């Protein structure tokens, strides 16, 4: 992977000028080509299922497979974007699998900072302050991000536009992440929100099958008491392969330790469901499987 390509990739991810990204690349070692890249420099499309970064979840689901629609759901501020960032970190950064992130609610810089914070294990607040000490800690993570096959789109408003973005991408994404999925195909004159979500979930499932990719989305819900019939989730329960409900104590980016949380697999196509203990570190924007991390952080 050339420095020019790595710098452009980093600039796109973080929403910064190309020259600034190139300076970051030159400040450290040149990014090495990935051993999983083919002769064109693009990631190889491996046949094995991708892992989510949450071993307990993968044990129930068998991992992320082509043709699947996976929905993370939960109340506002429960960590939906954090769950998607955890998956992106595992798939794009650690497994070197080409990933397209479609952001519906914020901009490229916000997404890039969230991903970078997790890779560097630097709290978002510290990252944004940019002290010399933090910048020193960020340099290795910037090198990693520059060679990561993760690409961010922020101006797609329909499933047709998302489909075209995947089809024309030279990077051949195997994973499509959509944060704020409810805003896709949204007709603000339509009164039936449940019908909108049902059509949207059906289209996304069809898209996953037609393009032979995995699609992971986030969908906020007002209540977690009966999600199978809730109008803001019923369509995804019907059409998605997996629906994962987040149970957390609420997001607080100032909380700088791991805290106990839970993911409830309320739908798993032809496989078991159940509750999965996890831990959340909202300050760096990641979930993890090992509940022992929270206890270790408190000691």
VOBA-1610 file (N, C-alpha, C; in pm, whole numbers, padded with zeros to 5 digits, always signed):
BEGIN
Unk+00085-00119+00000Unk+00000+00000+00000Unk+00089+00125+00000Unk+00070+00215-00096Unk+00153+00333-00107Unk+00115+00436-00001Unk+00210+00529+00027Unk+00180+00635+00122Unk+00067+00724+00071Unk+00063+00749-00060Unk-00042+00833-00115Unk-00180+00772-00089Unk-00191+00640-00115Unk-00320+00572-00093Unk-00356+00574+00055Unk-00257+00544+00141Unk-00282+00541+00285Unk-00325+00678+00336Unk-00261+00784+00286Unk-00297+00920+00329Unk-00438+00956+00285Unk-00474+00920+00162Unk-00609+00949+00115Unk-00712+00873+00198Unk-00682+00748+00228Unk-00773+00667+00308Unk-00792+00730+00447Unk-00683+00771+00510Unk-00690+00831+00643Unk-00766+00964+00639Unk-00742+01043+00536Unk-00812+01171+00522Unk-00962+01150+00509Unk-01002+01048+00430Unk-01144+01019+00414Unk-01207+00972+00544Unk-01134+00890+00619Unk-01188+00835+00743Unk-01209+00942+00850Unk-01113+01035+00860Unk-01115+01133+00968Unk-01172+01268+00927Unk-01200+01284+00797Unk-01252+01412+00751Unk-01153+01525+00764Unk-01023+01495+00738Unk-00918+01596+00747Unk-00854+01615+00611Unk-00781+01726+00588Unk-00717+01748+00459Unk-00614+01638+00427Unk-00597+01611+00300Unk-00502+01509+00256Unk-00361+01541+00307Unk-00319+01668+00301Unk-00184+01705+00344Unk-00162+01673+00491Unk-00265+01697+00573Unk-00252+01666+00716Unk-00239+01516+00738Unk-00316+01439+00661Unk-00306+01294+00674Unk-00169+01244+00629Unk-00117+01303+00522Unk+00014+01261+00472Unk+00123+01290+00575Unk+00111+01403+00645Unk+00209+01434+00750Unk+00204+01329+00861Unk+00083+01283+00895Unk+00071+01181+00998Unk+00136+01050+00952Unk+00119+01017+00825Unk+00180+00894+00771Unk+00332+00906+00775Unk+00383+01020+00734Unk+00528+01038+00729Unk+00591+01043+00869Unk+00507+01077+00971Unk+00560+01087+01106Unk+00594+00951+01165Unk+00538+00845+01107Unk+00565+00710+01156Unk+00615+00624+01044Unk+00622+00496+01072Unk+00667+00402+00969Unk+00565+00395+00858Unk+00612+00373+00737Unk+00522+00360+00623Unk+00431+00240+00643Unk+00302+00252+00616Unk+00211+00140+00635Unk+00254+00021+00549Unk+00259-00094+00611Unk+00298-00214+00537Unk+00179-00273+00465Unk+00201-00335+00347Unk+00090-00401+00279Unk+00033-00511+00366Unk-00097-00526+00363Unk-00160-00632+00441Unk-00130-00767+00379Unk-00103-00869+00459Unk-00078-01000+00404Unk-00202-01062+00342Unk-00321-01002+00369Unk-00443-01057+00312Unk-00487-00980+00187Unk-00403-00889+00137Unk-00438-00814+00017Unk-00397-00892-00107Unk-00473-00874-00216Unk-00438-00942-00341Unk-00343-00854-00421Unk-00318-00891-00548Unk-00219-00821-00628Unk-00257-00677-00657Unk-00386-00645-00646Unk-00431-00508-00672Unk-00423-00422-00547Unk-00391-00484-00432Unk-00387-00411-00307Unk-00520-00409-00234Unk-00623-00474-00294Unk-00754-00479-00231Unk-00765-00602-00142Unk-00845-00594-00036Unk-00859-00708+00054Unk-00918-00829-00018Unk-00871-00946+00018Unk-00922-01069-00038Unk-01058-01099+00024Unk-01153-01145-00056Unk-01285-01182-00005Unk-01280-01323+00051Unk-01259-01333+00182Unk-01250-01463+00246Unk-01388-01526+00258Unk-01392-01660+00255Unk-01519-01731+00260Unk-01568-01751+00403Unk-01477-01750+00500Unk-01515-01778+00639Unk-01601-01667+00696Unk-01689-01700+00792Unk-01770-01595+00855Unk-01680-01493+00925Unk-01724-01368+00926Unk-01655-01264+00999Unk-01697-01271+01146Unk-01611-01228+01235Unk-01646-01224+01377Unk-01681-01082+01417Unk-01768-01071+01517Unk-01822-00941+01556Unk-01734-00867+01655Unk-01636-00936+01713Unk-01559-00877+01821Unk-01615-00911+01958Unk-01728-00981+01961Unk-01792-01023+02085Unk-01806-01175+02080Unk-01713-01244+02144Unk-01704-01390+02132Unk-01832-01459+02179Unk-01892-01409+02287Unk-02013-01472+02338Unk-02128-01460+02239Unk-02135-01347+02170Unk-02238-01329+02068Unk-02212-01421+01949Unk-02087-01428+01904Unk-02053-01514+01791Unk-02079-01660+01821Unk-02066-01699+01948Unk-02091-01838+01986Unk-02237-01877+01961Unk-02327-01780+01974Unk-02468-01806+01948Unk-02504-01792+01801Unk-02444-01697+01733Unk-02485-01665+01596Unk-02402-01736+01489Unk-02281-01781+01526Unk-02192-01838+01425Unk-02116-01733+01347Unk-02120-01608+01393Unk-02048-01501+01325Unk-02134-01430+01222Unk-02072-01339+01150Unk-02142-01259+01049Unk-02122-01323+00913Unk-02231-01353+00844Unk-02225-01426+00718Unk-02285-01344+00603Unk-02238-01366+00481Unk-02296-01296+00365Unk-02446-01325+00354Unk-02520-01224+00313Unk-02664-01238+00297Unk-02744-01211+00423Unk-02676-01181+00534Unk-02745-01156+00659Unk-02773-01008+00681Unk-02886-00981+00746Unk-02918-00848+00798Unk-02918-00860+00950Unk-02829-00784+01015Unk-02812-00788+01160Unk-02851-00651+01216Unk-02941-00649+01312Unk-02992-00523+01368Unk-02955-00512+01515Unk-02886-00403+01550Unk-02864-00367+01689Unk-02971-00265+01727Unk-03045-00293+01833Unk-03155-00206+01874Unk-03142-00172+02022Unk-03199-00060+02058Unk-03197-00019+02198Unk-03245+00123+02212Unk-03269+00166+02335Unk-03310+00305+02357Unk-03200+00403+02315Unk-03238+00526+02294Unk-03140+00630+02265Unk-03036+00636+02375Unk-02909+00653+02336Unk-02796+00662+02427Unk-02759+00528+02491Unk-02807+00417+02434Unk-02773+00286+02490Unk-02644+00230+02431Unk-02588+00297+02332Unk-02462+00251+02275Unk-02474+00187+02139Unk-02573+00227+02059Unk-02593+00167+01927Unk-02474+00193+01835Unk-02427+00318+01830Unk-02311+00350+01746Unk-02185+00281+01800Unk-02178+00265+01932Unk-02064+00196+01991Unk-02062+00049+01949Unk-02180-00013+01944Unk-02188-00152+01899Unk-02140-00165+01755Unk-02182-00074+01669Unk-02139-00078+01529Unk-01989-00052+01517Unk-01936+00039+01598Unk-01792+00066+01597Unk-01713-00056+01642Unk-01768-00131+01737Unk-01703-00254+01782Unk-01693-00355+01668Unk-01802-00369+01592Unk-01802-00460+01477Unk-01704-00412+01370Unk-01706-00281+01341Unk-01615-00227+01239Unk-01470-00246+01278Unk-01439-00225+01405Unk-01304-00245+01455Unk-01259-00389+01432Unk-01346-00483+01466Unk-01310-00624+01453Unk-01296-00666+01307Unk-01391-00625+01224Unk-01396-00672+01086Unk-01295-00599+00997Unk-01301-00465+00999Unk-01215-00388+00909Unk-01072-00378+00959Unk-01055-00346+01088Unk-00921-00323+01142Unk-00848-00454+01168Unk-00912-00545+01239Unk-00843-00666+01283Unk-00847-00779+01181Unk-00956-00788+01103Unk-00966-00895+01004Unk-00935-00848+00862Unk-00913-00716+00846Unk-00876-00660+00716Unk-00980-00689+00608Unk-01106-00683+00645Unk-01216-00707+00552Unk-01274-00572+00510Unk-01288-00552+00381Unk-01336-00425+00328Unk-01477-00394+00382Unk-01492-00274+00438Unk-01615-00235+00507Unk-01658-00096+00461Unk-01786-00082+00430Unk-01845+00048+00397Unk-01936+00090+00511Unk-01907+00207+00570Unk-01988+00262+00679Unk-02072+00375+00621Unk-02204+00362+00629Unk-02297+00467+00586Unk-02351+00535+00711Unk-02318+00663+00725Unk-02355+00738+00845Unk-02472+00831+00813Unk-02582+00816+00889Unk-02703+00892+00864Unk-02724+01007+00963Unk-02650+01008+01075Unk-02682+01102+01182Unk-02571+01198+01218Unk-02449+01175+01171Unk-02340+01268+01201Unk-02253+01282+01077Unk-02123+01316+01094Unk-02039+01335+00977Unk-01917+01245+00983Unk-01836+01252+00879Unk-01719+01165+00868Unk-01624+01183+00985Unk-01602+01306+01026Unk-01507+01330+01134Unk-01551+01261+01263Unk-01679+01269+01296Unk-01730+01207+01419Unk-01709+01055+01414Unk-01743+00995+01301Unk-01725+00850+01286Unk-01578+00813+01295Unk-01494+00888+01224Unk-01350+00860+01225Unk-01290+00873+01363Unk-01329+00976+01437Unk-01277+00994+01573Unk-01320+00880+01663Unk-01444+00837+01648Unk-01494+00728+01732Unk-01415+00599+01706Unk-01389+00571+01579Unk-01314+00450+01544Unk-01168+00461+01589Unk-01109+00577+01568Unk-00970+00598+01606Unk-00951+00585+01757Unk-01044+00640+01835Unk-01035+00633+01980Unk-01031+00488+02028Unk-01113+00404+01967Unk-01115+00264+02006Unk-00989+00191+01969Unk-00937+00217+01850Unk-00813+00152+01806Unk-00698+00193+01895Unk-00691+00321+01930Unk-00582+00372+02013Unk-00606+00351+02162Unk-00731+00314+02200Unk-00769+00305+02341Unk-00741+00438+02413Unk-00781+00545+02344Unk-00771+00680+02398Unk-00913+00735+02411Unk-00944+00794+02525Unk-01078+00849+02544Unk-01105+00961+02444Unk-01230+00965+02397Unk-01267+01063+02294Unk-01238+01206+02337Unk-01268+01239+02460Unk-01243+01375+02508Unk-01095+01409+02499Unk-01009+01315+02536Unk-00865+01338+02527Unk-00819+01350+02383Unk-00877+01265+02298Unk-00840+01269+02156Unk-00870+01407+02097Unk-00985+01463+02131Unk-01026+01592+02074Unk-00944+01708+02130Unk-00892+01693+02252Unk-00806+01798+02307Unk-00669+01799+02240Unk-00620+01680+02202Unk-00499+01671+02120Unk-00371+01716+02188Unk-00350+01677+02315Unk-00224+01711+02382Unk-00109+01633+02319Unk+00013+01676+02346Unk+00131+01610+02290Unk+00136+01463+02331Unk+00103+01436+02457Unk+00105+01299+02506Unk+00005+01212+02430Unk-00115+01266+02407Unk-00217+01192+02335Unk-00176+01172+02189Unk-00122+01274+02127Unk-00080+01262+01987Unk+00026+01154+01971Unk+00115+01144+02068Unk+00217+01040+02064Unk+00153+00901+02069Unk+00052+00888+02154Unk-00018+00760+02164Unk-00102+00730+02041Unk-00145+00834+01970Unk-00229+00815+01852Unk-00151+00771+01728Unk-00022+00801+01722Unk+00052+00778+01598Unk+00045+00633+01550Unk+00067+00533+01638Unk+00054+00394+01588Unk-00086+00362+01538Unk-00189+00416+01607Unk-00327+00391+01565Unk-00356+00458+01430Unk-00299+00575+01407Unk-00318+00643+01278Unk-00258+00560+01165Unk-00144+00497+01190Unk-00083+00410+01090Unk-00175+00291+01059Unk-00234+00236+01166Unk-00326+00123+01148Unk-00448+00166+01068Unk-00507+00280+01104Unk-00626+00328+01035Unk-00599+00358+00888Unk-00479+00408+00860Unk-00446+00444+00722Unk-00447+00324+00629Unk-00416+00206+00682Unk-00414+00088+00596Unk-00537-00001+00616Unk-00633+00050+00692Unk-00756-00026+00717Unk-00855-00005+00603Unk-00912-00112+00549Unk-01007-00098+00437Unk-01147-00060+00485Unk-01156+00059+00546Unk-01282+00111+00597Unk-01313+00242+00525Unk-01432+00252+00468Unk-01468+00366+00384Unk-01603+00419+00432Unk-01612+00552+00445Unk-01728+00616+00509Unk-01803+00701+00406Unk-01935+00685+00404Unk-02023+00766+00319Unk-02124+00837+00409Unk-02151+00964+00380Unk-02244+01039+00465Unk-02358+01103+00386Unk-02362+01088+00257Unk-02463+01158+00178Unk-02561+01064+00109Unk-02576+00943+00158Unk-02667+00846+00097Unk-02800+00847+00174Unk-02910+00864+00102Unk-03039+00878+00170Unk-03139+00770+00131Unk-03103+00679+00042Unk-03196+00576-00002Unk-03125+00443-00016Unk-03202+00335-00012Unk-03144+00203-00031Unk-03087+00188-00172Unk-03148+00255-00269Unk-03094+00250-00406Unk-02956+00314-00411Unk-02939+00426-00341Unk-02808+00493-00339Unk-02704+00407-00267Unk-02745+00341-00159Unk-02654+00250-00088Unk-02614+00135-00179Unk-02710+00078-00249Unk-02680-00033-00340Unk-02580+00009-00447Unk-02599+00128-00506Unk-02505+00176-00608Unk-02366+00197-00548Unk-02360+00250-00426Unk-02230+00273-00363Unk-02154+00144-00345Unk-02223+00038-00307Unk-02158-00092-00291Unk-02115-00147-00427Unk-02203-00136-00525Unk-02175-00195-00656Unk-02060-00126-00728Unk-02047+00006-00714Unk-01943+00078-00788Unk-01814+00091-00709Unk-01816+00051-00582Unk-01695+00065-00501Unk-01583-00023-00554Unk-01464+00034-00575Unk-01351-00049-00617Unk-01295-00134-00503Unk-01348-00113-00383Unk-01293-00181-00266Unk-01368-00309-00230Unk-01474-00342-00304Unk-01546-00467-00288Unk-01585-00494-00142Unk-01665-00408-00080Unk-01699-00428+00061Unk-01775-00558+00084Unk-01739-00626+00192Unk-01810-00746+00236Unk-01903-00716+00352Unk-01877-00605+00420Unk-01961-00563+00532Unk-02011-00422+00506Unk-02142-00403+00522Unk-02205-00272+00510Unk-02264-00237+00646Unk-02223-00124+00702Unk-02273-00076+00830Unk-02356+00051+00805Unk-02475+00055+00861Unk-02561+00173+00845Unk-02602+00220+00985Unk-02551+00335+01025Unk-02583+00392+01156Unk-02695+00493+01138Unk-02806+00472+01210Unk-02924+00558+01193Unk-03008+00513+01075Unk-03028+00382+01062Unk-03089+00324+00942Unk-03231+00376+00917Unk-03302+00415+01020Unk-03441+00458+01005Unk-03455+00576+00909Unk-03347+00652+00888Unk-03353+00770+00802Unk-03339+00736+00654Unk-03306+00612+00622Unk-03302+00571+00481Unk-03444+00561+00427Unk-03463+00602+00301Unk-03593+00591+00233Unk-03705+00660+00309Unk-03671+00759+00390Unk-03771+00821+00476Unk-03855+00921+00398Unk-03985+00898+00398Unk-04081+00991+00341Unk-04146+01066+00458Unk-04108+01191+00475Unk-04156+01265+00592Unk-04305+01295+00587Unk-04369+01271+00473Unk-04514+01291+00463Unk-04590+01164+00499Unk-04518+01054+00518Unk-04586+00928+00552Unk-04615+00922+00701Unk-04737+00884+00734Unk-04778+00878+00874Unk-04745+00745+00940Unk-04738+00638+00861Unk-04720+00504+00917Unk-04571+00471+00927Unk-04512+00504+01042Unk-04370+00480+01064Unk-04338+00331+01064Unk-04427+00251+01120Unk-04407+00106+01122Unk-04401+00048+00983Unk-04488+00096+00893Unk-04487+00047+00755Unk-04358+00085+00684Unk-04310+00206+00710Unk-04182+00250+00654Unk-04069+00158+00696Unk-04062+00126+00825Unk-03954+00041+00875Unk-03966-00102+00822Unk-04089-00150+00806Unk-04108-00285+00751Unk-04056-00293+00607Unk-04090-00193+00525Unk-04040-00191+00387Unk-03888-00178+00384Unk-03836-00093+00471Unk-03692-00069+00475Unk-03618-00197+00513Unk-03666-00266+00616Unk-03600-00390+00659Unk-03606-00495+00548Unk-03719-00504+00480Unk-03731-00602+00371Unk-03634-00569+00258Unk-03622-00441+00222Unk-03530-00401+00116Unk-03385-00430+00154Unk-03351-00405+00278Unk-03213-00428+00321Unk-03179-00577+00322Unk-03274-00660+00364Unk-03250-00804+00359Unk-03232-00849+00214Unk-03316-00800+00124Unk-03302-00834-00018Unk-03168-00787-00072Unk-03124-00669-00026Unk-02996-00613-00070Unk-02880-00700-00021Unk-02886-00745+00102Unk-02780-00830+00156Unk-02766-00958+00075Unk-02878-01016+00037Unk-02876-01140-00041Unk-02828-01113-00183Unk-02881-01008-00246Unk-02845-00979-00385Unk-02697-00945-00401Unk-02640-00873-00305Unk-02500-00830-00314Unk-02405-00927-00243Unk-02460-01028-00176Unk-02379-01128-00106Unk-02287-01061-00003Unk-02346-00973+00077Unk-02271-00904+00182Unk-02346-00916+00314Unk-02279-00880+00422Unk-02344-00870+00554Unk-02380-00724+00578Unk-02500-00700+00626Unk-02544-00564+00659Unk-02574-00558+00809Unk-02508-00465+00878Unk-02533-00440+01020Unk-02589-00299+01035Unk-02699-00285+01107Unk-02763-00155+01120Unk-02795-00128+01267Unk-02820+00000+01298Unk-02866+00040+01431Unk-03005+00099+01420Unk-03090+00062+01515Unk-03228+00110+01516Unk-03271+00141+01659Unk-03295+00269+01691Unk-03340+00303+01827Unk-03485+00259+01850Unk-03515+00222+01973Unk-03652+00185+02011Unk-03691+00265+02135Unk-03819+00291+02148Unk-03869+00368+02262Unk-03879+00282+02387Unk-03911+00153+02368Unk-03931+00064+02482Unk-03862-00069+02456Unk-03812-00132+02561Unk-03748-00263+02547Unk-03832-00372+02612Unk-03960-00344+02639Unk-04043-00442+02709Unk-04098-00548+02614Unk-04148-00509+02498Unk-04202-00607+02403Unk-04158-00568+02262Unk-04031-00594+02233Unk-03975-00545+02107Unk-04029-00619+01986Unk-04082-00740+02005Unk-04128-00818+01889Unk-04250-00756+01824Unk-04325-00675+01898Unk-04443-00611+01839Unk-04433-00459+01839Unk-04320-00405+01882Unk-04304-00260+01884Unk-04298-00207+01740Unk-04371-00100+01708Unk-04374-00050+01571Unk-04238-00002+01521Unk-04147+00037+01613Unk-04016+00084+01570Unk-03916-00030+01553Unk-03961-00155+01570Unk-03869-00268+01551Unk-03935-00389+01485Unk-04067-00392+01479Unk-04137-00510+01431Unk-04091-00552+01291Unk-04068-00454+01202Unk-04024-00488+01067Unk-03888-00557+01065Unk-03798-00513+01154Unk-03666-00576+01160Unk-03674-00713+01224Unk-03764-00731+01321Unk-03784-00864+01378Unk-03835-00959+01271Unk-03918-00909+01180Unk-03972-00992+01073Unk-03866-01028+00970Unk-03786-00932+00926Unk-03700-00954+00810Unk-03553-00978+00842Unk-03504-00930+00955Unk-03362-00945+00986Unk-03331-01088+01028Unk-03206-01128+01009Unk-03161-01260+01055Unk-03132-01259+01204Unk-03081-01147+01253Unk-03051-01134+01395Unk-03097-00997+01444Unk-03157-00994+01561Unk-03192-00869+01628Unk-03132-00875+01767Unk-03047-00777+01798Unk-02972-00775+01923Unk-03011-00650+02000Unk-03067-00669+02117Unk-03116-00558+02198Unk-03011-00523+02303Unk-02979-00394+02313Unk-02880-00347+02409Unk-02946-00306+02540Unk-02893-00359+02649Unk-02937-00319+02783Unk-02818-00258+02853Unk-02815-00126+02866Unk-02704-00059+02934Unk-02762+00040+03034Unk-02675+00091+03119Unk-02719+00187+03220Unk-02724+00329+03166Unk-02694+00345+03036Unk-02694+00479+02977Unk-02555+00524+02944Unk-02542+00589+02832Unk-02411+00628+02784Unk-02362+00754+02855Unk-02238+00747+02902Unk-02175+00865+02963Unk-02030+00865+02917Unk-01997+00950+02821Unk-01863+00951+02765Unk-01758+00992+02867Unk-01802+01049+02981Unk-01706+01089+03084Unk-01668+00971+03174Unk-01743+00861+03162Unk-01717+00747+03248Unk-01600+00669+03190Unk-01487+00669+03258Unk-01362+00620+03199Unk-01326+00479+03242Unk-01426+00398+03278Unk-01399+00259+03311Unk-01495+00169+03233Unk-01464+00041+03235Unk-01556-00057+03178Unk-01674-00075+03273Unk-01795-00081+03218Unk-01913-00102+03299Unk-01991-00222+03246Unk-02058-00290+03336Unk-02135-00408+03297Unk-02256-00368+03213Unk-02285-00451+03112Unk-02401-00429+03026Unk-02449-00566+02980Unk-02548-00566+02892Unk-02603-00693+02845Unk-02656-00675+02703Unk-02634-00777+02622Unk-02695-00783+02490Unk-02792-00900+02488Unk-02913-00873+02441Unk-03015-00978+02434Unk-03042-01012+02288Unk-03012-01135+02251Unk-03038-01182+02115Unk-03184-01224+02108Unk-03271-01133+02062Unk-03414-01159+02064Unk-03460-01232+01939Unk-03378-01229+01833Unk-03406-01311+01715Unk-03274-01360+01659Unk-03270-01486+01626Unk-03152-01548+01566Unk-03201-01655+01471Unk-03197-01630+01343Unk-03259-01716+01243Unk-03212-01861+01260Unk-03305-01948+01296Unk-03281-02093+01306Unk-03176-02130+01409Unk-03148-02044+01503Unk-03047-02073+01605Unk-03097-02022+01740Unk-03024-02052+01849Unk-03073-02013+01982Unk-03068-01863+02006Unk-03153-01817+02096Unk-03150-01680+02143Unk-03101-01681+02286Unk-03087-01564+02346Unk-03043-01559+02484Unk-02980-01426+02519Unk-02946-01412+02645Unk-02883-01290+02696Unk-02734-01311+02711Unk-02657-01208+02675Unk-02512-01219+02671Unk-02453-01108+02758Unk-02380-01143+02864Unk-02315-01039+02943Unk-02198-00979+02865Unk-02190-00847+02863Unk-02080-00777+02797Unk-02037-00662+02887Unk-01933-00594+02848Unk-01892-00472+02915Unk-01881-00360+02813Unk-01905-00239+02859Unk-01901-00122+02771Unk-01802-00020+02825Unk-01728+00039+02733Unk-01639+00152+02769Unk-01677+00266+02675Unk-01772+00347+02719Unk-01825+00450+02631Unk-01724+00560+02603Unk-01629+00580+02693Unk-01531+00687+02671Unk-01441+00658+02552Unk-01416+00529+02524Unk-01336+00494+02406Unk-01423+00432+02297Unk-01552+00415+02324Unk-01645+00372+02221Unk-01635+00227+02181Unk-01634+00135+02278Unk-01626-00007+02246Unk-01705-00091+02348Unk-01760-00203+02297Unk-01808-00312+02380Unk-01704-00423+02378Unk-01705-00508+02480Unk-01619-00626+02483Unk-01695-00739+02551Unk-01651-00863+02525Unk-01722-00980+02575Unk-01693-01010+02721Unk-01574-00983+02766Unk-01528-01033+02896Unk-01580-00948+03011Unk-01679-00998+03087Unk-01728-00918+03201Unk-01621-00894+03306Unk-01515-00974+03307Unk-01407-00954+03402Unk-01335-00822+03383Unk-01344-00765+03264Unk-01276-00637+03238Unk-01333-00526+03325Unk-01465-00530+03350Unk-01527-00426+03432Unk-01478-00435+03576Unk-01471-00557+03629Unk-01423-00575+03763Unk-01277-00535+03777Unk-01196-00570+03676Unk-01054-00533+03680Unk-01037-00383+03676Unk-01123-00315+03601Unk-01113-00169+03589Unk-01148-00101+03721Unk-01237-00162+03801Unk-01278-00100+03926Unk-01179-00124+04038Unk-01094-00228+04023Unk-01000-00260+04131Unk-00879-00170+04129
//
